[in-house]
Amino acid sequence: MPIATLRKIALTLPASAGVYLFKDEKGRTIYVGKAKSIRDRVRSHISGAPKLGPKQEAMLEEAFTIDFIVTDTDLEALVLENSLIKQNRPRFNVLLRDDKNYPYLRMVVSERFPRLQFVRGAKNDVEKYFGPYIPASTAHMTQLLAYRYFGIRPCNIDIDGSWERPCLYYDIGECSGPCVKDLCDEIQYREHVKEALLFLDGRGARLHDDLEAKMNAAAENQEYESAAHYRDLLSTVRLTARDQKIASSSLDDRDLFATHRVGDRIALQVFLVRRGIVVDRKEFFWDGVAESDDGAILASFLQQYYHGEKYFPPEVCVPFELEEQRTIEAWLRQGRGGAVKISVPQRGEKKRLLQLVANNAELAFKGRYGRSSDEAGARMLQEIMDLSSPPKVIDCVDISEAQGSGMVAALVRMCAGEADKSGYKRFKLRDINGPDDYRAVAQVVRRHFKRVVAGEYQPPDFLLIDGGRGQLNAARQELDELGVSAQPVGAIAKEQEALHFASARRPIPLVRYPEAMRLLQRVRDEAHRFAITYHRKLNQKRMRESVLDDIPGIGEKRKLDLLRRFGSVKKIKEADMSVLEAVVGPKTARRVYDHLADS
């Protein structure tokens, strides 16, 4: 792949911590790296191309694309990098390709008096594993803390109660002495183990407070050596409590799915967790999705994804309930030949990891459908309307009738596909009685472009009106009168999804130009959202301030009940007495009726 092309890809990468993967034309991973900023690190690989050694030059020549996975911390990136290298064995990686695994602590709970061991890698057995710990010194310090604070034994002798006196570890305070029956019996020792497991599992708040109190007390008594001892232990507690979402403390296998959707486009991410470690990530994309229920979409995908698979994990984590979830669970159990659970995590480690999957799905969506799609849409719009250049700045006008408060309008501005909030405007329309979209559009265009002509606002490259030919003509007439008839303007009708503009005798169906359709739909929908928000704001204000406030016996609750039921004071005034009585009762209904009849 030419270096220039890789440079363009690098510019689209996120400036977040994570792992990046160089892949060849067949999709095989040829290099895995980690970085505090994925974009900066990849750019440094590529920008140094003229000075690189032969091996890295060969890697860049083979590279066809660059993939990535974001993480919350550098530590998570380091763990994930190691997992992906061991899984993919990329031929251009050197430093982490050996079979050395990161350190874990293993509580040997199968023994009568469990031990806490330092091990490399975790096995799928009955013991309890904690980690990985990075650097390895953190594992050793945590192990020592468990010896000193909880009295977990460091030895590997057989304990049968026959020892008359404990060993040196007991004398230096690093063991509770279960080998001597009178010092610590099995029940007491099991309690120590239970507390140690809580600490190792990240629930060490009580231990943290205790250590801090002892450190402060020692410092006040000028026992500085003891205070330093507690300070070091406290630092270890804080360090080991730090979340490492990319590695799960549970050794269960699970697949985690998350989606990111905008309109009819979806990006889906799958994280594969094996023995507590993320070993792989997969992503999928769909265009033109008609199904509105995300639960039904994900359910359909799961069936396609696992069809023909040889391995089914015991747990599948999803962000929301699926359509026919129990049926899919039964199908997965049949394929696995054992229990399979589809879960929607609400808290804890699985919820945090699922959020990480969702973050990656959003980034993948932006990478696939982001700026490049907007640029393609702008080029299509240039072609359709024969513009001199692709429109970068697009303004859109939307009209909304605020029930009982006249008509309102909104104008939004998109610049290179991104919302430019400084260009958002709201309009309360004047002197328009009843619904009249044409006059409303004319008024908004006149008021806005007067300020454009005066130099107060930058003129848009393209003006979009939410409506049809009539609304377009109303806008064009105002532009002509203001002397800006050269301003490109078009209208898009919701029902037809067709573009109206002056030089086209008939509206142009946008289905022929999908990128342009999506761009204009997004701008129009944002204008509609902004107008509706203003509409609701005025309605809420109108409900708070009303002639109903002058009626004896009408408080805030009854006033809101009436306005919600009828929509406006005018409609309350026109209502039959029997309908009013059903809302506020006979006596209050009579007062309302008489007051409004006199007003």
C-alpha positions as CSV (number, residue, x, y, z in Angstrom):
1,M,0.0,0.0,0.0
2,P,1.4,3.4,-0.9
3,I,2.6,5.4,2.1
4,A,0.4,8.4,1.1
5,T,-2.7,6.1,1.4
6,L,-1.7,4.9,4.8
7,R,-1.2,8.5,5.9
8,K,-4.8,9.3,4.9
9,I,-6.0,6.3,6.9
10,A,-4.0,7.5,9.9
11,L,-5.7,10.9,9.9
12,T,-9.1,9.1,10.5
13,L,-7.9,7.2,13.6
14,P,-8.9,8.4,17.1
15,A,-6.6,10.3,19.4
16,S,-7.4,7.8,22.2
17,A,-5.5,5.2,24.1
18,G,-5.8,1.8,22.6
19,V,-4.4,-0.8,20.3
20,Y,-3.9,-0.6,16.5
21,L,-3.5,-3.4,14.0
22,F,-1.8,-3.2,10.6
23,K,-3.6,-5.7,8.3
24,D,-2.6,-7.0,4.9
25,E,-4.8,-7.3,1.8
26,K,-6.3,-10.6,3.0
27,G,-7.3,-9.2,6.3
28,R,-4.5,-10.9,8.3
29,T,-3.0,-9.0,11.2
30,I,0.7,-8.4,10.5
31,Y,1.5,-6.0,13.3
32,V,-0.1,-5.1,16.7
33,G,0.9,-2.1,18.7
34,K,-0.4,0.0,21.6
35,A,-0.4,3.7,22.2
36,K,-1.6,6.6,24.4
37,S,-2.8,8.2,21.2
38,I,-3.5,5.7,18.4
39,R,-3.5,8.4,15.7
40,D,-0.1,9.9,16.8
41,R,1.6,6.6,17.2
42,V,0.5,5.3,13.8
43,R,1.5,8.6,12.1
44,S,4.9,8.3,13.7
45,H,5.2,4.8,12.1
46,I,4.4,6.2,8.7
47,S,6.1,9.6,8.9
48,G,9.4,8.0,9.6
49,A,9.1,5.7,6.5
50,P,12.2,7.1,4.7
51,K,14.4,6.3,7.7
52,L,13.0,2.9,8.7
53,G,14.8,-0.4,8.8
54,P,14.1,-3.1,6.2
55,K,11.7,-5.0,8.5
56,Q,9.4,-2.0,9.1
57,E,9.6,-0.9,5.5
58,A,8.4,-4.4,4.5
59,M,5.6,-4.2,7.1
60,L,4.4,-0.9,5.6
61,E,4.6,-2.3,2.1
62,E,2.4,-5.2,3.0
63,A,-0.1,-3.1,5.1
64,F,-3.4,-2.6,3.3
65,T,-5.5,-1.1,6.1
66,I,-5.2,-0.1,9.8
67,D,-7.7,-1.3,12.4
68,F,-8.0,-0.2,16.1
69,I,-9.6,-0.8,19.4
70,V,-9.9,2.0,21.9
71,T,-9.4,1.4,25.7
72,D,-10.0,3.6,28.7
73,T,-6.3,3.4,30.0
74,D,-2.8,2.7,28.8
75,L,-2.8,-0.3,31.1
76,E,-5.8,-1.8,29.4
77,A,-4.1,-1.2,26.0
78,L,-1.0,-3.1,27.2
79,V,-3.0,-6.1,28.3
80,L,-5.1,-6.2,25.1
81,E,-1.9,-5.8,23.0
82,N,-0.4,-8.9,24.6
83,S,-3.6,-10.9,24.1
84,L,-4.0,-10.0,20.4
85,I,-0.3,-10.8,19.7
86,K,-0.6,-14.2,21.3
87,Q,-3.9,-14.8,19.4
88,N,-2.8,-13.6,15.9
89,R,0.9,-14.2,16.0
90,P,1.6,-11.2,13.7
91,R,4.9,-11.8,11.9
92,F,6.2,-8.2,12.4
93,N,5.9,-8.2,16.2
94,V,8.9,-9.1,18.2
95,L,8.8,-7.9,21.8
96,L,5.7,-9.7,23.0
97,R,5.6,-12.8,20.9
98,D,7.2,-15.2,23.5
99,D,4.9,-17.4,25.5
100,K,5.4,-15.6,28.7
101,N,2.0,-14.6,30.2
102,Y,1.2,-11.7,32.5
103,P,1.2,-12.4,36.2
104,Y,-1.8,-13.5,38.2
105,L,-2.4,-14.4,41.8
106,R,-4.1,-17.7,42.4
107,M,-5.9,-18.6,45.5
108,V,-5.8,-22.4,45.8
109,V,-9.3,-22.8,47.3
110,S,-9.3,-26.5,46.6
111,E,-7.0,-27.0,49.6
112,R,-8.1,-27.2,53.2
113,F,-5.9,-24.2,54.1
114,P,-5.8,-22.2,50.8
115,R,-2.5,-20.6,49.6
116,L,-2.0,-17.5,47.5
117,Q,0.4,-18.2,44.7
118,F,2.1,-16.0,42.1
119,V,1.6,-17.6,38.6
120,R,2.0,-16.8,34.9
121,G,-1.2,-17.1,33.1
122,A,-4.6,-18.4,34.3
123,K,-6.1,-21.8,33.9
124,N,-9.7,-22.9,33.6
125,D,-9.8,-24.9,36.9
126,V,-11.5,-24.6,40.2
127,E,-9.0,-22.2,41.7
128,K,-9.6,-18.4,41.9
129,Y,-7.4,-16.1,39.8
130,F,-6.9,-12.4,40.1
131,G,-5.1,-10.1,37.6
132,P,-3.4,-9.6,35.4
133,Y,-1.0,-7.4,37.4
134,I,1.2,-5.0,35.5
135,P,4.0,-4.5,36.3
136,A,4.8,-7.8,37.9
137,S,6.0,-6.1,41.0
138,T,2.4,-5.1,41.8
139,A,1.5,-8.8,42.0
140,H,4.3,-9.4,44.4
141,M,3.3,-6.5,46.6
142,T,-0.3,-7.6,46.6
143,Q,0.7,-11.1,47.5
144,L,2.8,-9.7,50.4
145,L,-0.2,-7.6,51.5
146,A,-2.4,-10.7,51.7
147,Y,0.2,-12.4,53.8
148,R,0.7,-9.5,56.2
149,Y,-2.8,-8.2,56.5
150,F,-4.9,-11.3,56.2
151,G,-2.5,-13.9,57.4
152,I,-2.7,-16.1,54.3
153,R,0.1,-18.7,54.5
154,P,3.0,-18.4,52.1
155,C,4.3,-22.0,52.6
156,N,3.4,-25.2,50.8
157,I,3.6,-27.7,53.6
158,D,0.8,-30.2,54.5
159,I,-1.1,-28.9,57.5
160,D,-2.4,-31.6,59.8
161,G,-2.3,-29.8,63.2
162,S,0.8,-31.7,64.3
163,W,3.2,-28.7,64.4
164,E,4.1,-27.5,67.9
165,R,5.4,-24.1,66.9
166,P,5.0,-21.8,63.9
167,C,7.8,-20.9,61.4
168,L,9.5,-17.6,60.9
169,Y,6.7,-16.2,58.7
170,Y,4.5,-16.2,61.8
171,D,7.1,-14.4,63.8
172,I,7.5,-11.6,61.2
173,G,3.8,-11.1,60.8
174,E,3.3,-12.7,57.4
175,C,1.2,-15.7,58.3
176,S,-1.6,-16.5,60.9
177,G,0.0,-19.8,61.7
178,P,-2.7,-22.3,60.7
179,C,0.0,-25.1,61.1
180,V,-0.4,-24.8,64.9
181,K,-3.9,-25.7,66.0
182,D,-4.0,-23.3,69.0
183,L,-2.9,-20.3,66.9
184,C,-5.4,-20.4,64.1
185,D,-8.0,-23.2,63.5
186,E,-9.6,-24.0,60.1
187,I,-12.7,-21.9,60.8
188,Q,-10.6,-18.8,61.6
189,Y,-8.3,-19.3,58.6
190,R,-11.3,-19.7,56.2
191,E,-12.5,-16.3,57.5
192,H,-9.1,-14.8,56.7
193,V,-9.3,-16.3,53.2
194,K,-12.8,-14.9,52.7
195,E,-11.6,-11.4,53.6
196,A,-8.6,-11.7,51.3
197,L,-10.8,-12.8,48.4
198,L,-13.0,-9.7,48.9
199,F,-9.9,-7.5,48.8
200,L,-8.4,-9.3,45.7
201,D,-11.8,-9.0,44.0
202,G,-11.6,-5.2,44.2
203,R,-13.9,-4.7,47.2
204,G,-11.2,-3.3,49.5
205,A,-12.8,-0.1,50.7
206,R,-12.8,-1.2,54.3
207,L,-9.2,-2.2,54.1
208,H,-8.3,1.1,52.5
209,D,-9.9,3.1,55.3
210,D,-8.2,0.9,58.0
211,L,-4.8,1.3,56.4
212,E,-5.2,5.1,56.1
213,A,-6.2,5.4,59.8
214,K,-3.2,3.3,60.9
215,M,-0.9,5.4,58.7
216,N,-2.2,8.7,60.2
217,A,-2.0,7.4,63.7
218,A,1.6,6.2,63.3
219,A,2.6,9.6,61.8
220,E,1.0,11.4,64.7
221,N,2.9,9.2,67.2
222,Q,6.1,10.0,65.2
223,E,6.4,6.3,64.3
224,Y,7.7,7.1,60.9
225,E,8.9,3.7,59.9
226,S,5.5,2.2,60.7
227,A,3.8,5.1,58.9
228,A,5.9,4.4,55.8
229,H,5.0,0.8,56.0
230,Y,1.3,1.5,56.0
231,R,1.8,4.2,53.3
232,D,3.3,1.5,50.9
233,L,0.5,-0.9,51.7
234,L,-2.1,1.8,51.0
235,S,-0.4,2.6,47.7
236,T,-0.7,-1.1,46.7
237,V,-4.4,-1.2,47.7
238,R,-5.1,1.9,45.5
239,L,-3.1,0.5,42.6
240,T,-4.8,-2.9,42.7
241,A,-8.2,-1.3,43.0
242,R,-7.8,0.4,39.6
243,D,-10.2,-1.0,37.1
244,Q,-8.9,-3.0,34.2
245,K,-12.0,-3.5,32.1
246,I,-10.1,-5.1,29.2
247,A,-9.3,-8.0,31.5
248,S,-12.0,-9.7,33.4
249,S,-11.4,-11.1,36.9
250,S,-13.8,-13.9,35.9
251,L,-12.3,-16.6,33.8
252,D,-15.6,-17.4,32.1
253,D,-15.8,-17.1,28.3
254,R,-18.3,-14.6,26.9
255,D,-19.0,-12.7,23.8
256,L,-20.1,-9.1,24.1
257,F,-22.2,-7.3,21.4
258,A,-23.0,-3.6,20.9
259,T,-24.4,-1.5,18.1
260,H,-24.3,2.1,17.0
261,R,-27.1,3.2,14.7
262,V,-27.9,6.4,12.8
263,G,-30.9,6.2,10.5
264,D,-30.7,3.1,8.3
265,R,-27.1,2.4,9.0
266,I,-25.6,0.2,11.7
267,A,-22.2,-0.6,13.0
268,L,-21.9,-3.7,15.2
269,Q,-18.9,-4.7,17.4
270,V,-18.2,-8.1,18.9
271,F,-15.6,-8.6,21.7
272,L,-14.5,-12.2,22.3
273,V,-13.5,-12.8,25.9
274,R,-11.7,-16.1,26.6
275,R,-10.6,-17.0,30.1
276,G,-11.1,-13.4,31.2
277,I,-9.1,-11.7,28.4
278,V,-10.3,-10.0,25.3
279,V,-8.6,-12.0,22.5
280,D,-10.3,-10.6,19.4
281,R,-12.7,-8.0,18.1
282,K,-14.9,-8.2,15.0
283,E,-17.0,-5.5,13.3
284,F,-19.9,-5.6,10.9
285,F,-21.8,-2.9,9.0
286,W,-25.2,-2.6,7.3
287,D,-26.8,-0.1,5.0
288,G,-30.4,0.4,4.2
289,V,-31.8,-1.3,7.4
290,A,-35.6,-1.0,7.3
291,E,-36.3,-2.7,10.7
292,S,-36.9,-0.1,13.4
293,D,-36.5,-2.4,16.4
294,D,-32.8,-2.7,17.4
295,G,-33.6,-5.8,19.5
296,A,-35.0,-7.5,16.4
297,I,-31.9,-6.5,14.4
298,L,-29.4,-7.8,16.9
299,A,-31.5,-11.0,17.4
300,S,-31.3,-11.7,13.6
301,F,-27.5,-11.0,13.6
302,L,-26.8,-13.4,16.5
303,Q,-28.5,-16.2,14.6
304,Q,-26.4,-15.5,11.5
305,Y,-23.2,-15.0,13.5
306,Y,-23.4,-18.3,15.4
307,H,-24.7,-20.3,12.5
308,G,-22.1,-23.0,11.7
309,E,-19.9,-22.0,14.6
310,K,-18.1,-24.8,16.4
311,Y,-17.8,-22.9,19.7
312,F,-20.5,-21.2,21.7
313,P,-19.6,-19.3,24.9
314,P,-21.6,-19.9,28.1
315,E,-22.6,-16.2,28.1
316,V,-23.6,-13.6,25.5
317,C,-23.8,-10.0,26.7
318,V,-26.0,-7.6,24.8
319,P,-27.0,-3.9,25.5
320,F,-30.8,-4.5,25.5
321,E,-33.4,-7.2,25.4
322,L,-33.7,-9.1,22.2
323,E,-36.7,-10.2,20.2
324,E,-37.4,-13.9,21.0
325,Q,-34.5,-13.9,23.4
326,R,-35.5,-17.2,25.1
327,T,-35.9,-18.9,21.8
328,I,-32.4,-17.8,20.7
329,E,-31.0,-18.9,24.1
330,A,-32.5,-22.4,23.6
331,W,-31.0,-22.5,20.1
332,L,-27.5,-21.5,21.4
333,R,-27.8,-24.2,24.2
334,Q,-28.5,-26.8,21.6
335,G,-25.5,-25.7,19.6
336,R,-23.2,-25.7,22.6
337,G,-24.6,-28.8,24.3
338,G,-24.8,-26.9,27.6
339,A,-26.0,-23.8,29.3
340,V,-25.9,-20.5,27.5
341,K,-27.2,-17.3,29.0
342,I,-28.0,-14.1,27.1
343,S,-27.6,-11.2,29.6
344,V,-28.1,-7.5,29.7
345,P,-25.5,-6.3,32.2
346,Q,-26.8,-3.4,34.5
347,R,-23.8,-2.8,36.6
348,G,-20.3,-3.9,37.5
349,E,-17.4,-5.2,35.3
350,K,-19.5,-6.7,32.5
351,K,-21.5,-3.4,32.2
352,R,-18.2,-1.4,32.0
353,L,-16.7,-3.8,29.4
354,L,-20.0,-3.6,27.3
355,Q,-19.7,0.2,27.3
356,L,-16.2,-0.2,25.9
357,V,-17.6,-2.3,23.1
358,A,-20.3,0.3,22.4
359,N,-17.6,3.1,22.3
360,N,-15.7,1.1,19.7
361,A,-18.9,0.5,17.7
362,E,-19.5,4.3,17.6
363,L,-15.9,4.9,16.5
364,A,-16.2,2.2,13.8
365,F,-19.5,3.8,12.6
366,K,-17.8,7.2,12.3
367,G,-14.9,5.7,10.5
368,R,-17.1,4.0,8.0
369,Y,-19.9,6.5,7.5
370,G,-18.4,9.8,8.8
371,R,-16.8,12.5,6.9
372,S,-16.1,10.5,3.7
373,S,-19.9,9.9,3.4
374,D,-20.7,13.5,4.0
375,E,-18.2,14.6,1.4
376,A,-19.7,12.1,-1.1
377,G,-23.1,13.5,-0.4
378,A,-21.9,17.0,-1.0
379,R,-20.3,16.0,-4.3
380,M,-23.6,14.3,-5.3
381,L,-25.5,17.5,-4.4
382,Q,-23.1,19.5,-6.5
383,E,-23.8,17.2,-9.4
384,I,-27.5,17.2,-9.0
385,M,-27.8,21.0,-8.8
386,D,-24.9,21.9,-11.1
387,L,-23.1,23.9,-8.3
388,S,-19.7,25.4,-8.7
389,S,-18.3,23.3,-5.8
390,P,-19.6,20.8,-3.2
391,P,-21.6,22.7,-0.5
392,K,-19.7,22.8,2.8
393,V,-22.1,25.0,4.8
394,I,-25.7,24.0,4.6
395,D,-28.6,25.9,6.3
396,C,-32.0,24.3,6.8
397,V,-35.3,25.9,7.7
398,D,-38.2,24.0,9.4
399,I,-41.6,25.4,10.3
400,S,-43.6,24.0,13.2
401,E,-47.1,25.0,14.5
402,A,-47.1,25.6,18.2
403,Q,-50.6,24.7,19.2
404,G,-52.4,27.7,20.6
405,S,-49.3,29.9,20.3
406,G,-49.0,30.5,16.5
407,M,-46.2,29.2,14.3
408,V,-42.5,28.9,15.1
409,A,-39.5,28.1,13.0
410,A,-36.0,26.9,13.3
411,L,-32.8,27.3,11.2
412,V,-29.8,25.1,11.8
413,R,-26.4,25.1,10.2
414,M,-24.2,22.1,9.3
415,C,-20.6,22.7,8.4
416,A,-18.8,19.8,6.7
417,G,-21.4,17.4,8.1
418,E,-21.0,18.7,11.7
419,A,-23.6,20.8,13.6
420,D,-22.5,24.4,13.9
421,K,-24.5,25.5,17.0
422,S,-23.4,29.1,16.5
423,G,-25.5,29.2,13.4
424,Y,-28.7,27.8,15.1
425,K,-31.6,30.3,15.1
426,R,-35.2,30.2,16.5
427,F,-38.0,32.4,15.1
428,K,-41.4,33.2,16.6
429,L,-43.3,34.2,13.5
430,R,-45.3,37.4,13.4
431,D,-48.6,38.4,11.9
432,I,-49.5,34.9,10.6
433,N,-53.0,33.7,11.5
434,G,-53.5,30.0,11.2
435,P,-51.2,27.5,9.4
436,D,-49.5,29.1,6.4
437,D,-46.3,27.4,5.6
438,Y,-45.6,29.6,2.5
439,R,-45.7,32.9,4.4
440,A,-43.8,31.3,7.3
441,V,-41.0,30.2,5.1
442,A,-40.9,33.6,3.4
443,Q,-40.7,35.4,6.7
444,V,-37.8,33.3,8.0
445,V,-35.8,33.6,4.8
446,R,-36.4,37.4,4.7
447,R,-35.4,37.9,8.4
448,H,-32.3,35.6,8.2
449,F,-31.0,36.8,4.8
450,K,-31.4,40.5,5.7
451,R,-28.7,39.9,8.3
452,V,-26.7,37.9,5.8
453,V,-26.8,40.8,3.3
454,A,-25.8,43.1,6.1
455,G,-22.7,41.1,6.7
456,E,-23.8,39.8,10.2
457,Y,-23.8,36.1,9.1
458,Q,-21.8,34.1,6.6
459,P,-24.0,33.1,3.6
460,P,-24.5,29.3,3.3
461,D,-23.3,27.3,0.3
462,F,-26.8,25.8,0.1
463,L,-30.1,26.6,1.7
464,L,-32.5,23.7,2.3
465,I,-36.2,24.2,3.0
466,D,-38.3,21.5,4.6
467,G,-41.2,21.3,2.2
468,G,-42.1,21.1,-1.5
469,R,-42.4,23.3,-4.6
470,G,-44.6,25.9,-2.9
471,Q,-42.2,26.5,0.0
472,L,-39.3,26.6,-2.4
473,N,-41.0,29.4,-4.5
474,A,-41.7,31.4,-1.3
475,A,-38.1,31.2,-0.4
476,R,-36.8,32.1,-3.9
477,Q,-39.1,35.2,-4.1
478,E,-37.7,36.6,-0.9
479,L,-34.1,35.9,-2.0
480,D,-34.8,37.7,-5.3
481,E,-36.2,40.7,-3.5
482,L,-33.1,40.9,-1.3
483,G,-30.8,40.8,-4.3
484,V,-29.3,37.4,-3.5
485,S,-31.1,35.3,-6.3
486,A,-27.8,33.5,-6.9
487,Q,-28.1,31.8,-3.5
488,P,-28.4,28.0,-4.1
489,V,-31.7,26.8,-2.6
490,G,-33.7,23.6,-2.6
491,A,-36.6,21.9,-0.8
492,I,-37.0,18.3,0.3
493,A,-40.4,16.8,0.9
494,K,-40.7,14.1,3.6
495,E,-43.3,12.0,1.9
496,Q,-41.4,11.8,-1.4
497,E,-37.8,12.2,-0.3
498,A,-37.4,14.2,-3.5
499,L,-35.4,17.4,-4.1
500,H,-37.1,20.4,-5.6
501,F,-35.0,23.3,-7.1
502,A,-35.5,26.0,-9.6
503,S,-33.9,24.5,-12.7
504,A,-35.6,21.1,-12.3
505,R,-39.0,20.9,-13.9
506,R,-39.7,17.8,-11.8
507,P,-38.5,16.9,-8.3
508,I,-35.4,14.7,-8.3
509,P,-35.9,11.3,-6.4
510,L,-33.0,11.2,-3.9
511,V,-33.1,7.4,-3.8
512,R,-30.8,7.6,-6.9
513,Y,-28.3,9.6,-4.8
514,P,-28.1,7.8,-1.4
515,E,-25.2,9.8,0.0
516,A,-26.9,13.1,-0.9
517,M,-30.2,11.8,0.5
518,R,-28.6,10.9,3.9
519,L,-26.8,14.2,4.2
520,L,-30.0,16.2,3.4
521,Q,-32.1,14.0,5.6
522,R,-29.7,14.5,8.5
523,V,-29.7,18.2,8.2
524,R,-33.5,18.3,7.8
525,D,-34.1,16.1,10.8
526,E,-31.9,18.2,13.0
527,A,-33.9,21.3,11.9
528,H,-37.1,19.5,12.7
529,R,-35.8,18.5,16.2
530,F,-34.7,22.0,16.9
531,A,-38.1,23.5,15.9
532,I,-40.0,20.9,17.9
533,T,-37.9,21.7,21.0
534,Y,-38.8,25.4,20.6
535,H,-42.5,24.4,20.1
536,R,-42.5,22.5,23.4
537,K,-40.7,25.2,25.3
538,L,-43.4,27.7,24.2
539,N,-46.2,25.3,25.2
540,Q,-44.7,24.8,28.6
541,K,-44.4,28.6,29.1
542,R,-48.0,29.0,27.9
543,M,-49.2,26.4,30.4
544,R,-47.4,28.3,33.2
545,E,-48.9,31.7,32.2
546,S,-52.6,31.7,31.5
547,V,-55.9,33.6,32.0
548,L,-56.9,30.6,34.0
549,D,-54.7,31.9,36.8
550,D,-57.4,34.6,37.5
551,I,-60.2,32.1,38.1
552,P,-60.9,31.4,41.8
553,G,-60.3,27.8,42.8
554,I,-58.0,27.1,39.8
555,G,-54.5,26.1,41.0
556,E,-51.5,25.0,39.0
557,K,-52.6,21.4,38.9
558,R,-56.1,22.0,37.6
559,K,-54.8,24.6,35.1
560,L,-52.4,22.1,33.7
561,D,-55.1,19.4,33.6
562,L,-57.3,21.7,31.5
563,L,-54.5,22.7,29.1
564,R,-53.3,19.2,28.6
565,R,-56.9,18.0,28.0
566,F,-58.0,20.8,25.6
567,G,-54.7,22.3,24.3
568,S,-55.5,26.0,24.6
569,V,-57.7,28.5,26.4
570,K,-59.7,29.0,23.2
571,K,-60.7,25.3,23.1
572,I,-61.5,25.3,26.8
573,K,-63.9,28.2,26.1
574,E,-65.5,26.2,23.3
575,A,-65.9,23.0,25.3
576,D,-69.3,21.7,26.5
577,M,-70.1,22.0,30.2
578,S,-70.3,18.2,30.6
579,V,-66.7,17.8,29.2
580,L,-65.4,20.5,31.6
581,E,-67.1,18.8,34.5
582,A,-65.4,15.5,33.7
583,V,-62.0,17.2,34.0
584,V,-62.4,19.5,37.0
585,G,-65.8,18.7,38.6
586,P,-69.2,20.6,38.4
587,K,-68.4,23.6,40.7
588,T,-65.1,24.4,39.2
589,A,-66.3,23.8,35.7
590,R,-69.1,26.4,36.2
591,R,-66.5,29.0,37.4
592,V,-64.3,28.3,34.4
593,Y,-67.2,28.5,32.0
594,D,-68.6,31.8,33.4
595,H,-65.1,33.4,33.7
596,L,-64.2,32.6,30.1
597,A,-67.6,33.6,28.8
598,D,-67.1,37.1,30.3
599,S,-63.6,37.5,29.0
